[in-house]
Structure formats: C-alpha cells, structure tokens
Amino acid sequence: MIEVLYFAWVRERIGLPRESIETQAATVADLVAELRAREDRYDMAFSDVSALRVALDQELAGFDAPLAGVREVAFFPPMTGG
C-alpha cells in the first residue's frame, strides 16, 4: 500500500488531497499510467508529466525511480521563486 499525495492544481483536478493505493507499479511512471487509466480526472491531471515533480518519501525523484520500499509518493507542480 502506498500513500499518494496531490498538491496545488493536481489536487484540484483529482479532487483529493491524498489516497492510499494498492499498486503493482515498479516505477513512478508505472504508477502514473495506472492512475491515468482509472478515470478522466486522473488522466487530465497527469496528461503532461513534464509539468509535474514527484517526491518519494519526501525526497525529490524522477519518474523512472523505483517504488520498491516507498511508503509515500507526492505529486506537485514545480515551485516558483518569489
């Protein structure tokens, strides 16, 4: 079981701040593919992964990162300076 967190416009499009997911995904990209196949709102939220960042257990990672042993995956847009 993996805890998936959504932030900013990702959360707005999906309509949830977080959810627990049972997954067989080996990588973040595999997890995204599983999520996109669920419903249109997920497909829309993950349609352009170049506009997203991901953190695994609160450490920035790439979409090719393995999920083995990961407890938490967070998706969020890139942070802008200010």
C-alpha positions as CSV (number, residue, x, y, z in Angstrom):
1,M,0.0,0.0,0.0
2,I,1.4,3.4,-1.0
3,E,0.1,6.8,0.3
4,V,-0.2,9.2,-2.7
5,L,-0.4,12.9,-2.0
6,Y,-1.6,15.5,-4.5
7,F,-0.7,19.2,-4.2
8,A,-1.9,22.5,-5.9
9,W,-3.6,22.1,-9.2
10,V,-3.0,18.3,-9.2
11,R,-5.2,18.1,-6.1
12,E,-7.8,20.4,-7.7
13,R,-8.1,18.3,-10.8
14,I,-8.3,15.0,-9.0
15,G,-10.4,16.3,-6.1
16,L,-8.5,14.6,-3.3
17,P,-5.6,15.7,-1.2
18,R,-4.4,12.1,-0.7
19,E,-5.3,8.4,-1.0
20,S,-3.9,5.0,-0.2
21,I,-3.4,2.9,-3.3
22,E,-2.7,-0.8,-3.7
23,T,-0.4,-0.9,-6.7
24,Q,1.9,-3.3,-8.6
25,A,3.7,-0.4,-10.2
26,A,7.5,-0.8,-10.4
27,T,8.3,2.8,-11.1
28,V,6.7,6.2,-10.7
29,A,5.9,6.2,-14.4
30,D,4.1,2.9,-14.0
31,L,2.1,4.3,-11.1
32,V,1.1,7.4,-13.2
33,A,0.0,5.0,-16.0
34,E,-2.2,3.1,-13.5
35,L,-3.7,6.3,-12.2
36,R,-4.4,7.7,-15.7
37,A,-6.3,4.5,-16.6
38,R,-8.6,5.0,-13.6
39,E,-10.7,7.9,-14.6
40,D,-10.7,11.0,-16.8
41,R,-9.8,13.3,-13.9
42,Y,-6.6,11.4,-13.3
43,D,-5.9,11.3,-17.0
44,M,-6.3,15.1,-17.1
45,A,-4.1,15.7,-14.0
46,F,-1.3,13.5,-15.4
47,S,-1.6,14.4,-19.1
48,D,1.7,16.4,-19.1
49,V,4.2,14.9,-16.6
50,S,6.8,17.5,-17.7
51,A,4.6,20.0,-15.7
52,L,4.9,17.8,-12.6
53,R,7.5,17.0,-9.9
54,V,7.5,13.9,-7.7
55,A,8.8,13.1,-4.3
56,L,9.3,9.6,-2.8
57,D,9.2,9.6,1.0
58,Q,9.8,13.4,0.9
59,E,12.8,13.2,-1.4
60,L,12.7,14.6,-5.0
61,A,12.9,11.8,-7.5
62,G,12.4,11.2,-11.2
63,F,9.5,9.4,-12.9
64,D,11.8,6.5,-13.7
65,A,12.5,6.0,-9.9
66,P,11.6,2.6,-8.5
67,L,8.8,2.3,-5.9
68,A,10.2,-0.7,-4.0
69,G,10.0,0.1,-0.3
70,V,8.4,3.5,-0.9
71,R,5.6,4.5,1.5
72,E,4.7,7.9,0.2
73,V,4.5,9.4,-3.3
74,A,3.8,13.1,-3.7
75,F,2.9,14.9,-7.0
76,F,3.1,18.7,-7.3
77,P,3.9,21.4,-9.8
78,P,7.4,22.9,-9.9
79,M,7.8,25.5,-7.2
80,T,8.4,29.1,-8.5
81,G,10.7,31.6,-6.8
82,G,9.3,34.7,-5.3
